Amino acid sequence: MLVAMIGIGLYFTLGTRGLQLRRFGYMLRHTVGSLFGGAKKGRDRRQVSPFGAMTTALAGTMGVGNIAGVATAMTLGGPGAIFWMWVSALGGMMTKYAEVLLAVHYREKTPDGYRGGPMYYMKKGLHSRLLPVLFCLLCACASFGIGNMTQSNTIAQSLQQCFGLHPAITGVAVMAVVAMVVLGGISRIAAFTEKLVPLMSLFYMGAAIWVLAVCWRQLPAALGSIFKDAFSAAALGGGVVGFFTSRAVRFGIARGVFTNEAGLGSAPIAHASADTASPVQQGLWGMFEVFADTFVSCTLTALVILCTGALDTGLDGAALTTAAFGRVLGSWAPPFIAISILFFAVSSMLGWCFYGESALRYLSGGRSWAVWSYRILFLVLVMVGATVQLQRVWQLADTLNGLMAVPNLIALAALSGTVFRLTKDFFRR
């Protein structure tokens, strides 16, 4: 699966002649740079802005993996795992670009706004009945695991360890917050994430940059260890098979795919709701999403762990990241990580609730009882996830995430000609 993920990213990179590198400046100017370019045009409140669609997708993407997942990758694969996380993200930028472009190109207009995603480009682009149903079933099931119970469980554990808060109280509070947002549909989710995602990103990255500023003398050595370990004899030995099964490569790519979700088919569901006339322009927002998640957020976490020397403590996951920040922030580190996990996990739950709801909407033909039943079940499982042990749920969630990618990667490969044609026409104009 990891080879397939990297392969499809490489295929779109070659097919567009390295668009993510050649047009990197253009992408920044016409995505995040456009937010500072003057007055915004008037828009129907039912419509979602391109930025709102991106923040909704980024909300689903930027979860606890940015804090705990990076630490786990380094514990299992060493510092070199971060290099291979970058490699996966470089290809992932093009994979995300392609799936977002196709989602906007094949979406449908409804009285409530636009609807789209992998199920629509599978149906309208490939004229398949089986693939959309398979994808939607897997997406709905995955939303209860990786997008719900695992997130609320992580919140409950971190708040209990830091503040002594009972998991049941956390579960009720988180369920109430999620309910107030998701019951309003995509417009309210987008409006909320437009404020939450930039806030939580600046909050976390600001603290990380402060730690790196204090430990700036260790920064060259930290970067050097990433490249040295990535190309060590252990990582490269044993030929092609040994290369792709080495721990640095395997866990680096795995965590990279897990954090930015490129190829899973989840984020295009949110991007398809954007009020934009250009599939390519929205595809650039998808490209920026991967860049912000992996190259910025995950890299800062990795550098904090390396520069503070916390990787040698024997800790793992969120505990390792907490220990790293604690070497500079002192007693402020545990509450900082706990609050960061709260922000990141709640944002993931909002994004994944929309993904699962959209999948159920497609499967049921838009029947309101199916959508409301899904929302209620999703909210109940927020509470359940906060109060139970989830080792098996974590394993099942990872498996469902991987299975989601199978029909989506098939569709991306089959519709690659459309991606290349629309991209070429756009930049020619």
Sequence and secondary structure as in RCSB ss.txt:
>XXXX:A:sequence
MLVAMIGIGLYFTLGTRGLQLRRFGYMLRHTVGSLFGGAKKGRDRRQVSPFGAMTTALAGTMGVGNIAGVATAMT
LGGPGAIFWMWVSALGGMMTKYAEVLLAVHYREKTPDGYRGGPMYYMKKGLHSRLLPVLFCLLCACASFGIGNMT
QSNTIAQSLQQCFGLHPAITGVAVMAVVAMVVLGGISRIAAFTEKLVPLMSLFYMGAAIWVLAVCWRQLPAALGS
IFKDAFSAAALGGGVVGFFTSRAVRFGIARGVFTNEAGLGSAPIAHASADTASPVQQGLWGMFEVFADTFVSCTL
TALVILCTGALDTGLDGAALTTAAFGRVLGSWAPPFIAISILFFAVSSMLGWCFYGESALRYLSGGRSWAVWSYR
ILFLVLVMVGATVQLQRVWQLADTLNGLMAVPNLIALAALSGTVFRLTKDFFRR
>XXXX:A:secstr
 HHHHHHHHHHHHHHTTSHHHHTHHHHHHHTGGGGGSS      TTSB HHHHHHHHHHHHSSGGGTHHHHHHHH
HH THHHHHHHHHHHHHHHHHHHHHHHHHHT EEETTEEE SHHHHHHHHS  SHHHHHHHHHHHHHHHIIIIIH
HHHHHHHHHHHHH   HHHHHHHHHHHHHHHHTTHHHHHHHHHHHHHHHHHHHHHHHHHHHHHHTGGGHHHHHHH
HHHHHTSHHHHTTHHHHHHHSHHHHHHHHHHHHHH TTTSSHHHHHTTB  S HHHHHHHHHHHHIIIIIIIIHH
HHHHHHHTTGGGG   HHHHHHHHHHHHHGGGHHHHHHHHHHHHHHHHHHHHHHHHHHHHHHHTTS HHHHHHHH
HHHHHHHHHHHHS  HHHHHHHHHHHHHHHHHHHHHHHHTHHHHHHHHHHHHH 
